[in-house]
Amino acid sequence: MWKEFQKFIMRGNVLDLAVGIIIGAAFTAIVNSLVNDIVMPPIGLLTAGVSFEDLAITLKAAEGDNPAVVMNIGLFINAIIQFLIVAFVVFLIIRAFNRMMERYAKPEEPSPEPTPDPVIISQQELTEAIKDLQAAIERRS
């Protein structure tokens, strides 16, 4: 079982996945900063100074030691914007990669023409063809 696990871990796909997860986690911090520090302030300015982070609907007010029940709509809007930014950046990366692959791809060599399927004839037809050839040869001689 240990050798099987080692074989699984040493496969290239697992290492690629690990690198992707690490890079994705680092990229998340960049996207969060982009959304919170760059994108959201102008949107807040356009919406008369409303901060999306503070945008919420209180379902039940706080009572004594019980906290308020609140729907944080602003945080949800931030999450949607972050998702759209990440999706757009990934789209641009994949698009650039596909264009690069098309540009540097080797042209496909034309495939050789397929050989025709052998003709299958019956033994009787073959015998008649041989007789016809023999007759043609005898006539020439």
TORKOL-4160 file (C-alpha; in steps of 0.2 Angstrom, whole numbers, padded with zeros to 4 digits, m for minus):
141
<pt num="1" X="0000" Y="0000" Z="0000"/>
<pt num="2" X="0014" Y="0012" Z="0004"/>
<pt num="3" X="0022" Y="0009" Z="m0013"/>
<pt num="4" X="0006" Y="0012" Z="m0022"/>
<pt num="5" X="0004" Y="0029" Z="m0012"/>
<pt num="6" X="0021" Y="0034" Z="m0017"/>
<pt num="7" X="0017" Y="0030" Z="m0035"/>
<pt num="8" X="0001" Y="0041" Z="m0034"/>
<pt num="9" X="0010" Y="0055" Z="m0025"/>
<pt num="10" X="0024" Y="0056" Z="m0038"/>
<pt num="11" X="0013" Y="0057" Z="m0053"/>
<pt num="12" X="0014" Y="0073" Z="m0062"/>
<pt num="13" X="m0004" Y="0077" Z="m0060"/>
<pt num="14" X="m0004" Y="0077" Z="m0041"/>
<pt num="15" X="0011" Y="0089" Z="m0041"/>
<pt num="16" X="0003" Y="0101" Z="m0054"/>
<pt num="17" X="m0013" Y="0101" Z="m0043"/>
<pt num="18" X="m0003" Y="0105" Z="m0027"/>
<pt num="19" X="0006" Y="0120" Z="m0036"/>
<pt num="20" X="m0011" Y="0126" Z="m0043"/>
<pt num="21" X="m0019" Y="0126" Z="m0026"/>
<pt num="22" X="m0004" Y="0136" Z="m0018"/>
<pt num="23" X="m0004" Y="0148" Z="m0033"/>
<pt num="24" X="m0023" Y="0150" Z="m0031"/>
<pt num="25" X="m0022" Y="0154" Z="m0013"/>
<pt num="26" X="m0009" Y="0167" Z="m0016"/>
<pt num="27" X="m0019" Y="0174" Z="m0030"/>
<pt num="28" X="m0035" Y="0175" Z="m0019"/>
<pt num="29" X="m0026" Y="0188" Z="m0008"/>
<pt num="30" X="m0022" Y="0198" Z="m0024"/>
<pt num="31" X="m0040" Y="0197" Z="m0030"/>
<pt num="32" X="m0047" Y="0202" Z="m0013"/>
<pt num="33" X="m0036" Y="0217" Z="m0012"/>
<pt num="34" X="m0041" Y="0222" Z="m0030"/>
<pt num="35" X="m0060" Y="0220" Z="m0026"/>
<pt num="36" X="m0059" Y="0228" Z="m0009"/>
<pt num="37" X="m0046" Y="0242" Z="m0012"/>
<pt num="38" X="m0048" Y="0246" Z="m0030"/>
<pt num="39" X="m0065" Y="0241" Z="m0037"/>
<pt num="40" X="m0077" Y="0243" Z="m0023"/>
<pt num="41" X="m0072" Y="0262" Z="m0018"/>
<pt num="42" X="m0078" Y="0269" Z="m0035"/>
<pt num="43" X="m0094" Y="0258" Z="m0034"/>
<pt num="44" X="m0097" Y="0265" Z="m0017"/>
<pt num="45" X="m0094" Y="0282" Z="m0023"/>
<pt num="46" X="m0107" Y="0279" Z="m0037"/>
<pt num="47" X="m0120" Y="0273" Z="m0025"/>
<pt num="48" X="m0119" Y="0289" Z="m0014"/>
<pt num="49" X="m0106" Y="0283" Z="m0002"/>
<pt num="50" X="m0114" Y="0266" Z="0002"/>
<pt num="51" X="m0101" Y="0254" Z="0008"/>
<pt num="52" X="m0106" Y="0237" Z="0002"/>
<pt num="53" X="m0097" Y="0228" Z="0016"/>
<pt num="54" X="m0109" Y="0237" Z="0028"/>
<pt num="55" X="m0124" Y="0234" Z="0017"/>
<pt num="56" X="m0135" Y="0221" Z="0027"/>
<pt num="57" X="m0153" Y="0217" Z="0031"/>
<pt num="58" X="m0157" Y="0215" Z="0050"/>
<pt num="59" X="m0169" Y="0201" Z="0052"/>
<pt num="60" X="m0170" Y="0201" Z="0071"/>
<pt num="61" X="m0162" Y="0215" Z="0081"/>
<pt num="62" X="m0150" Y="0211" Z="0095"/>
<pt num="63" X="m0158" Y="0207" Z="0112"/>
<pt num="64" X="m0148" Y="0207" Z="0127"/>
<pt num="65" X="m0134" Y="0194" Z="0125"/>
<pt num="66" X="m0141" Y="0187" Z="0109"/>
<pt num="67" X="m0133" Y="0195" Z="0093"/>
<pt num="68" X="m0143" Y="0202" Z="0079"/>
<pt num="69" X="m0148" Y="0190" Z="0065"/>
<pt num="70" X="m0141" Y="0199" Z="0049"/>
<pt num="71" X="m0141" Y="0195" Z="0031"/>
<pt num="72" X="m0124" Y="0202" Z="0025"/>
<pt num="73" X="m0129" Y="0207" Z="0007"/>
<pt num="74" X="m0113" Y="0218" Z="0004"/>
<pt num="75" X="m0102" Y="0204" Z="0008"/>
<pt num="76" X="m0111" Y="0193" Z="m0004"/>
<pt num="77" X="m0110" Y="0206" Z="m0018"/>
<pt num="78" X="m0091" Y="0207" Z="m0014"/>
<pt num="79" X="m0090" Y="0188" Z="m0016"/>
<pt num="80" X="m0099" Y="0189" Z="m0033"/>
<pt num="81" X="m0087" Y="0203" Z="m0039"/>
<pt num="82" X="m0072" Y="0193" Z="m0034"/>
<pt num="83" X="m0078" Y="0178" Z="m0043"/>
<pt num="84" X="m0081" Y="0188" Z="m0059"/>
<pt num="85" X="m0064" Y="0195" Z="m0058"/>
<pt num="86" X="m0056" Y="0178" Z="m0055"/>
<pt num="87" X="m0066" Y="0170" Z="m0069"/>
<pt num="88" X="m0061" Y="0185" Z="m0081"/>
<pt num="89" X="m0043" Y="0183" Z="m0077"/>
<pt num="90" X="m0043" Y="0164" Z="m0079"/>
<pt num="91" X="m0052" Y="0167" Z="m0096"/>
<pt num="92" X="m0038" Y="0179" Z="m0102"/>
<pt num="93" X="m0025" Y="0167" Z="m0096"/>
<pt num="94" X="m0033" Y="0152" Z="m0105"/>
<pt num="95" X="m0036" Y="0163" Z="m0121"/>
<pt num="96" X="m0018" Y="0169" Z="m0121"/>
<pt num="97" X="m0012" Y="0151" Z="m0119"/>
<pt num="98" X="m0023" Y="0144" Z="m0133"/>
<pt num="99" X="m0017" Y="0158" Z="m0145"/>
<pt num="100" X="0001" Y="0154" Z="m0141"/>
<pt num="101" X="m0002" Y="0135" Z="m0144"/>
<pt num="102" X="m0010" Y="0139" Z="m0160"/>
<pt num="103" X="0004" Y="0150" Z="m0166"/>
<pt num="104" X="0018" Y="0138" Z="m0161"/>
<pt num="105" X="0009" Y="0122" Z="m0165"/>
<pt num="106" X="0017" Y="0111" Z="m0179"/>
<pt num="107" X="0007" Y="0110" Z="m0194"/>
<pt num="108" X="m0001" Y="0093" Z="m0196"/>
<pt num="109" X="0006" Y="0082" Z="m0209"/>
<pt num="110" X="m0006" Y="0076" Z="m0221"/>
<pt num="111" X="m0011" Y="0058" Z="m0217"/>
<pt num="112" X="m0007" Y="0045" Z="m0230"/>
<pt num="113" X="m0021" Y="0040" Z="m0242"/>
<pt num="114" X="m0029" Y="0024" Z="m0235"/>
<pt num="115" X="m0026" Y="0009" Z="m0245"/>
<pt num="116" X="m0041" Y="0001" Z="m0253"/>
<pt num="117" X="m0049" Y="m0013" Z="m0244"/>
<pt num="118" X="m0045" Y="m0030" Z="m0252"/>
<pt num="119" X="m0058" Y="m0037" Z="m0264"/>
<pt num="120" X="m0065" Y="m0053" Z="m0258"/>
<pt num="121" X="m0071" Y="m0065" Z="m0272"/>
<pt num="122" X="m0077" Y="m0082" Z="m0271"/>
<pt num="123" X="m0067" Y="m0097" Z="m0276"/>
<pt num="124" X="m0078" Y="m0100" Z="m0291"/>
<pt num="125" X="m0075" Y="m0082" Z="m0297"/>
<pt num="126" X="m0057" Y="m0084" Z="m0295"/>
<pt num="127" X="m0057" Y="m0101" Z="m0305"/>
<pt num="128" X="m0066" Y="m0092" Z="m0319"/>
<pt num="129" X="m0054" Y="m0078" Z="m0319"/>
<pt num="130" X="m0039" Y="m0090" Z="m0320"/>
<pt num="131" X="m0047" Y="m0099" Z="m0334"/>
<pt num="132" X="m0050" Y="m0083" Z="m0343"/>
<pt num="133" X="m0032" Y="m0078" Z="m0341"/>
<pt num="134" X="m0026" Y="m0094" Z="m0347"/>
<pt num="135" X="m0037" Y="m0093" Z="m0362"/>
<pt num="136" X="m0031" Y="m0076" Z="m0366"/>
<pt num="137" X="m0013" Y="m0082" Z="m0365"/>
<pt num="138" X="m0016" Y="m0096" Z="m0376"/>
<pt num="139" X="m0024" Y="m0085" Z="m0389"/>
<pt num="140" X="m0008" Y="m0074" Z="m0389"/>
<pt num="141" X="0003" Y="m0089" Z="m0392"/>
